[in-house]
Amino acid sequence: MTVPKKYIHDRVILLLISINAYLTIAGVISVLFGLGDASSSTFTVQYRANLGLGAFVDGNATTFILFMFFMVFVMVFNTVLSIRVFHVRRGFSVAVLAMATLLLVLTIVVSRSLLVNAR
């Protein structure tokens, strides 16, 4: 797969790739620091409102390691998809990267909210 020259020189696409790379690195570091300062080895990984007092379901650190892998996967997959779609239309490529930005932000928010409940 060759990267088109116009793709590399497009400022909007480079901005979105830079934002996605920053969010990925910030999200991974955020989860790592959240896992490092937690005093217990169990974390809240689910909230089920229908369970009443036992609404919080506990899990372990593996869940948050998967969050980190998911962030890296989203960054790589959407960048490759954006490169492949750029031949069809530039707007599609920008939309793919913008949706990746939204997905990374939501992943960071969810992982941080679950790590805050662990304390």
GUPAKE-226264 format. One record per residue (C-alpha): x, y, z; residue number from 1. Coordinates in steps of 0.25 Angstrom, whole numbers, plus 5000, padded with zeros to 4 digits. Layout:
GUPAKE-226264
REC; X; Y; Z; NUM .
...
end
This chain:
GUPAKE-226264
REC; 5000; 5000; 5000; 1 .
REC; 5006; 5013; 4996; 2 .
REC; 5002; 5026; 5002; 3 .
REC; 4998; 5037; 4992; 4 .
REC; 5006; 5049; 4992; 5 .
REC; 4994; 5058; 4993; 6 .
REC; 4990; 5050; 5006; 7 .
REC; 5003; 5054; 5012; 8 .
REC; 5002; 5068; 5009; 9 .
REC; 4988; 5070; 5013; 10 .
REC; 4988; 5079; 5025; 11 .
REC; 4974; 5075; 5031; 12 .
REC; 4978; 5060; 5030; 13 .
REC; 4991; 5063; 5036; 14 .
REC; 4985; 5071; 5047; 15 .
REC; 4975; 5059; 5050; 16 .
REC; 4985; 5049; 5050; 17 .
REC; 4994; 5057; 5060; 18 .
REC; 4981; 5059; 5069; 19 .
REC; 4979; 5044; 5068; 20 .
REC; 4993; 5041; 5072; 21 .
REC; 4993; 5050; 5083; 22 .
REC; 4980; 5045; 5089; 23 .
REC; 4985; 5031; 5087; 24 .
REC; 4998; 5034; 5095; 25 .
REC; 4991; 5042; 5105; 26 .
REC; 4980; 5031; 5107; 27 .
REC; 4990; 5020; 5109; 28 .
REC; 4998; 5028; 5119; 29 .
REC; 4986; 5032; 5126; 30 .
REC; 4981; 5017; 5128; 31 .
REC; 4995; 5013; 5132; 32 .
REC; 4996; 5024; 5143; 33 .
REC; 4982; 5020; 5147; 34 .
REC; 4986; 5006; 5149; 35 .
REC; 4999; 5009; 5156; 36 .
REC; 4993; 5017; 5167; 37 .
REC; 4981; 5008; 5170; 38 .
REC; 4982; 5002; 5184; 39 .
REC; 4974; 4990; 5181; 40 .
REC; 4975; 4979; 5170; 41 .
REC; 4960; 4979; 5167; 42 .
REC; 4954; 4990; 5158; 43 .
REC; 4940; 4994; 5155; 44 .
REC; 4938; 4990; 5140; 45 .
REC; 4922; 4990; 5139; 46 .
REC; 4910; 4997; 5145; 47 .
REC; 4897; 4990; 5144; 48 .
REC; 4886; 4998; 5149; 49 .
REC; 4876; 4986; 5150; 50 .
REC; 4885; 4979; 5161; 51 .
REC; 4881; 4989; 5172; 52 .
REC; 4892; 4990; 5183; 53 .
REC; 4901; 4980; 5175; 54 .
REC; 4901; 4989; 5163; 55 .
REC; 4916; 4990; 5161; 56 .
REC; 4923; 4978; 5155; 57 .
REC; 4937; 4977; 5159; 58 .
REC; 4949; 4972; 5150; 59 .
REC; 4964; 4972; 5149; 60 .
REC; 4974; 4981; 5141; 61 .
REC; 4973; 4972; 5129; 62 .
REC; 4961; 4980; 5125; 63 .
REC; 4969; 4993; 5125; 64 .
REC; 4980; 4987; 5117; 65 .
REC; 4970; 4984; 5107; 66 .
REC; 4966; 4998; 5107; 67 .
REC; 4980; 5002; 5103; 68 .
REC; 4981; 4992; 5092; 69 .
REC; 4967; 4997; 5087; 70 .
REC; 4972; 5011; 5086; 71 .
REC; 4985; 5007; 5078; 72 .
REC; 4976; 4998; 5069; 73 .
REC; 4966; 5010; 5066; 74 .
REC; 4978; 5019; 5063; 75 .
REC; 4985; 5009; 5053; 76 .
REC; 4972; 5004; 5047; 77 .
REC; 4966; 5017; 5044; 78 .
REC; 4979; 5023; 5039; 79 .
REC; 4980; 5011; 5029; 80 .
REC; 4966; 5012; 5025; 81 .
REC; 4967; 5027; 5023; 82 .
REC; 4979; 5025; 5014; 83 .
REC; 4971; 5014; 5006; 84 .
REC; 4959; 5023; 5005; 85 .
REC; 4966; 5035; 5000; 86 .
REC; 4966; 5030; 4986; 87 .
REC; 4951; 5030; 4986; 88 .
REC; 4949; 5044; 4992; 89 .
REC; 4956; 5053; 5002; 90 .
REC; 4944; 5056; 5010; 91 .
REC; 4942; 5041; 5014; 92 .
REC; 4956; 5041; 5018; 93 .
REC; 4955; 5053; 5027; 94 .
REC; 4942; 5047; 5033; 95 .
REC; 4948; 5034; 5036; 96 .
REC; 4959; 5041; 5044; 97 .
REC; 4949; 5050; 5051; 98 .
REC; 4941; 5038; 5055; 99 .
REC; 4954; 5032; 5061; 100 .
REC; 4956; 5045; 5069; 101 .
REC; 4942; 5044; 5075; 102 .
REC; 4944; 5029; 5078; 103 .
REC; 4958; 5032; 5085; 104 .
REC; 4952; 5043; 5093; 105 .
REC; 4940; 5034; 5098; 106 .
REC; 4950; 5023; 5101; 107 .
REC; 4958; 5032; 5110; 108 .
REC; 4946; 5037; 5117; 109 .
REC; 4940; 5023; 5120; 110 .
REC; 4953; 5017; 5124; 111 .
REC; 4956; 5029; 5133; 112 .
REC; 4942; 5028; 5139; 113 .
REC; 4944; 5014; 5142; 114 .
REC; 4958; 5016; 5148; 115 .
REC; 4952; 5027; 5157; 116 .
REC; 4942; 5018; 5163; 117 .
REC; 4952; 5008; 5167; 118 .
REC; 4957; 5016; 5179; 119 .
end
